[in-house]
Amino acid sequence: MRGVALNAVSLVDAVAESLRVDVITGTIEPGAAITEQFVADRFSVARTTAKAAVERLVADGFLQRTIHRSARAPVLTAQDIADLYDTRVLLEAEAIRRLAAQGAAPEEAIKHAVELMVWADRGDHDRMAGCDVAVHRALVDAAGSPRLTRLHSTLMGEAPHICMVQVQDRNLLHARVIDGEHRAVFAALEERDPKAAVDAIRSHLHSARDQLLARHETIGQASADGGAESG
């Protein structure tokens, strides 16, 4: 019985991970309904397995669902992107300001920054995005405020990961640019320079935000032009 239970969990894990990758890479279009039957058919699994996988991704924030509605792939509007990054600036700037008094960059953040470049060399944008998110989580965690960490954790669900995968998939920001921006933050922390550290994290987040907003506007304009031509 114990072996059967482990196999069942492994199957749900495999389906949930495959579905997550389809969502964050855009293989499943933003806004698309993700029903249990759709997942069961897509991965040739039972509906009970499909349901468990969908519920896991809803709980983790990679799918969105309202009451009495099917789960859907997240849709990030320009306002969502701007609000997400601007709120991150507020939280992360405060964490960085506190960290500067310690005179050292968190080892966990440095470790994830190194791992980001390893995955960049392998062309794995999903794991790169995961490392990028982990760098920022580690910076906030090291500030030593449980409440600040909780606020940041609530914010850092699926959206930053999806945004970073989009940044990398479309080559909007080169990995070495991101690495250089991370290291600018680390250097300012080690120099106990709160202003430089806050300026560096703000510049880093604004850079990603502005590239994503520019791409969003380009896609919107292309869609509008296509609709005009069709009409």
C-alpha positions as CSV (number, residue, x, y, z in Angstrom):
1,M,0.0,0.0,0.0
2,R,2.8,2.4,0.9
3,G,4.5,1.9,-2.5
4,V,1.2,2.5,-4.4
5,A,0.7,5.8,-2.5
6,L,4.2,7.0,-3.4
7,N,3.6,6.2,-7.1
8,A,0.4,8.1,-7.0
9,V,2.1,11.2,-5.5
10,S,4.9,11.0,-8.1
11,L,2.3,11.0,-11.0
12,V,0.6,14.0,-9.6
13,D,4.0,15.7,-9.2
14,A,4.9,14.9,-12.8
15,V,1.6,16.2,-14.2
16,A,1.7,19.3,-12.1
17,E,5.3,20.1,-13.2
18,S,4.6,19.5,-16.9
19,L,1.5,21.7,-16.7
20,R,3.4,24.4,-14.8
21,V,6.0,24.5,-17.5
22,D,3.3,24.8,-20.2
23,V,1.8,27.7,-18.4
24,I,4.9,29.7,-17.7
25,T,6.4,29.2,-21.2
26,G,3.1,30.2,-22.9
27,T,2.6,26.8,-24.5
28,I,-0.9,27.1,-22.9
29,E,-2.2,30.6,-23.8
30,P,-2.8,33.1,-21.0
31,G,-6.4,33.1,-20.0
32,A,-7.0,29.5,-21.3
33,A,-9.3,27.4,-19.2
34,I,-7.6,24.5,-17.6
35,T,-10.3,21.9,-16.8
36,E,-9.7,18.5,-15.3
37,Q,-10.7,16.9,-18.5
38,F,-8.3,19.0,-20.5
39,V,-5.4,17.9,-18.2
40,A,-6.5,14.3,-18.2
41,D,-6.6,14.2,-22.0
42,R,-3.3,16.2,-22.4
43,F,-1.3,13.9,-20.1
44,S,-3.3,10.7,-20.5
45,V,-4.1,10.4,-16.8
46,A,-7.2,9.8,-14.7
47,R,-9.3,12.8,-13.8
48,T,-8.5,12.3,-10.1
49,T,-4.8,12.8,-10.9
50,A,-5.6,15.8,-13.2
51,K,-7.7,17.4,-10.4
52,A,-5.0,17.0,-7.8
53,A,-2.4,18.5,-10.2
54,V,-4.7,21.5,-11.0
55,E,-5.4,22.1,-7.3
56,R,-1.7,22.1,-6.5
57,L,-1.0,24.7,-9.2
58,V,-3.9,26.9,-8.0
59,A,-2.6,26.7,-4.5
60,D,0.9,27.6,-5.6
61,G,-0.4,30.5,-7.7
62,F,0.5,29.3,-11.1
63,L,-3.2,28.9,-12.1
64,Q,-6.0,31.3,-11.2
65,R,-9.5,30.2,-10.2
66,T,-12.6,32.1,-9.0
67,I,-15.6,30.5,-7.3
68,H,-17.6,28.1,-9.6
69,R,-15.2,28.6,-12.4
70,S,-12.5,26.5,-14.1
71,A,-8.9,27.2,-13.4
72,R,-7.2,29.5,-16.0
73,A,-3.7,30.3,-17.0
74,P,-2.8,33.7,-15.5
75,V,-3.2,36.8,-17.6
76,L,-0.8,39.6,-16.8
77,T,-1.9,43.0,-18.0
78,A,0.4,46.0,-18.3
79,Q,-1.1,47.3,-15.1
80,D,-0.4,43.9,-13.3
81,I,3.3,44.0,-14.4
82,A,3.8,47.6,-13.4
83,D,2.1,47.2,-10.0
84,L,4.0,43.9,-9.3
85,Y,7.4,45.5,-10.0
86,D,6.6,48.8,-8.3
87,T,5.4,47.0,-5.2
88,R,8.5,44.8,-5.2
89,V,10.7,47.9,-5.3
90,L,9.0,49.2,-2.1
91,L,9.5,45.9,-0.2
92,E,13.0,45.0,-1.5
93,A,14.4,48.5,-1.2
94,E,13.5,48.5,2.5
95,A,15.1,45.0,2.9
96,I,18.2,46.2,1.1
97,R,18.4,49.3,3.3
98,R,18.4,47.1,6.4
99,L,20.9,44.7,5.0
100,A,23.4,47.5,4.2
101,A,24.1,47.9,7.9
102,Q,25.4,44.3,8.1
103,G,28.2,44.9,5.6
104,A,27.8,41.7,3.7
105,A,25.7,40.2,0.9
106,P,23.8,37.1,2.0
107,E,25.6,33.9,1.0
108,E,22.3,32.3,-0.1
109,A,21.7,35.1,-2.5
110,I,25.2,34.9,-3.9
111,K,24.8,31.1,-4.3
112,H,21.5,31.5,-6.3
113,A,23.1,34.2,-8.5
114,V,25.9,31.8,-9.4
115,E,23.4,29.0,-10.2
116,L,21.5,31.4,-12.4
117,M,24.5,31.7,-14.7
118,V,25.0,27.9,-14.7
119,W,21.4,27.5,-16.0
120,A,21.9,30.4,-18.4
121,D,24.8,28.6,-20.0
122,R,22.5,25.6,-20.5
123,G,19.7,27.7,-21.9
124,D,17.2,26.6,-19.2
125,H,15.0,29.7,-18.8
126,D,12.7,28.1,-16.3
127,R,15.5,27.3,-13.8
128,M,17.1,30.7,-14.5
129,A,13.9,32.4,-13.5
130,G,13.7,30.2,-10.4
131,C,17.2,31.3,-9.4
132,D,16.4,34.9,-10.0
133,V,13.4,34.8,-7.8
134,A,15.5,32.9,-5.2
135,V,18.1,35.7,-5.2
136,H,15.5,38.2,-4.3
137,R,13.8,36.0,-1.7
138,A,17.2,35.5,0.0
139,L,17.9,39.2,0.1
140,V,14.6,39.9,1.8
141,D,14.9,36.9,4.2
142,A,18.3,38.1,5.3
143,A,16.9,41.5,6.4
144,G,15.5,39.7,9.4
145,S,11.9,40.9,9.4
146,P,9.4,38.1,9.5
147,R,6.6,40.4,8.5
148,L,8.5,41.9,5.5
149,T,9.4,38.3,4.5
150,R,5.7,37.3,4.6
151,L,4.6,40.3,2.6
152,H,7.3,39.6,0.0
153,S,6.5,35.9,-0.1
154,T,2.8,36.7,-0.8
155,L,3.9,38.9,-3.7
156,M,6.4,36.4,-5.1
157,G,4.0,33.8,-6.4
158,E,3.7,32.8,-10.0
159,A,3.9,36.3,-11.6
160,P,7.6,37.1,-11.1
161,H,8.5,33.6,-12.3
162,I,6.3,33.9,-15.4
163,C,7.7,37.4,-16.0
164,M,11.3,36.3,-15.8
165,V,10.7,33.3,-18.1
166,Q,9.2,35.8,-20.6
167,V,12.2,38.1,-20.2
168,Q,14.7,35.2,-20.9
169,D,12.6,33.5,-23.7
170,R,12.5,36.7,-25.7
171,N,16.1,37.7,-24.8
172,L,14.8,41.0,-23.4
173,L,17.6,41.0,-20.9
174,H,20.9,39.1,-21.2
175,A,21.7,36.8,-18.3
176,R,25.0,38.6,-17.9
177,V,23.2,41.9,-17.6
178,I,21.1,40.4,-14.8
179,D,24.2,39.0,-13.2
180,G,25.9,42.3,-13.3
181,E,22.9,44.0,-11.7
182,H,22.8,41.4,-8.9
183,R,26.5,41.9,-8.2
184,A,26.1,45.7,-8.1
185,V,23.6,45.1,-5.3
186,F,26.0,42.7,-3.5
187,A,28.9,45.1,-3.8
188,A,27.0,48.0,-2.4
189,L,25.9,45.8,0.6
190,E,29.5,44.8,1.3
191,E,30.5,48.5,1.2
192,R,27.7,49.3,3.7
193,D,26.3,51.9,1.3
194,P,22.5,51.9,1.7
195,K,21.9,54.5,-0.9
196,A,23.9,52.7,-3.6
197,A,22.4,49.4,-2.7
198,V,18.8,50.7,-2.8
199,D,19.6,52.5,-6.1
200,A,21.0,49.2,-7.5
201,I,18.0,47.1,-6.6
202,R,15.6,49.8,-7.9
203,S,17.4,50.0,-11.2
204,H,17.5,46.2,-11.5
205,L,13.8,45.8,-11.0
206,H,12.8,48.8,-13.1
207,S,14.9,47.4,-16.0
208,A,13.0,44.2,-16.1
209,R,9.7,46.0,-15.6
210,D,10.3,48.4,-18.5
211,Q,11.4,45.7,-20.9
212,L,8.2,43.6,-20.1
213,L,6.0,46.7,-20.5
214,A,7.6,47.6,-23.8
215,R,7.0,44.0,-25.0
216,H,3.4,44.1,-23.8
217,E,2.8,47.3,-25.7
218,T,4.4,45.9,-28.8
219,I,2.2,42.8,-28.7
220,G,-0.9,44.9,-28.0
221,Q,-0.1,47.1,-31.0
222,A,0.5,44.1,-33.3
223,S,-2.8,42.6,-32.2
224,A,-4.6,45.9,-32.9
225,D,-3.0,46.2,-36.3
226,G,-3.9,42.6,-37.2
227,G,-7.5,43.2,-36.2
228,A,-7.6,46.4,-38.3
229,E,-6.3,44.5,-41.3
230,S,-8.8,41.7,-40.8
231,G,-11.6,44.3,-40.7
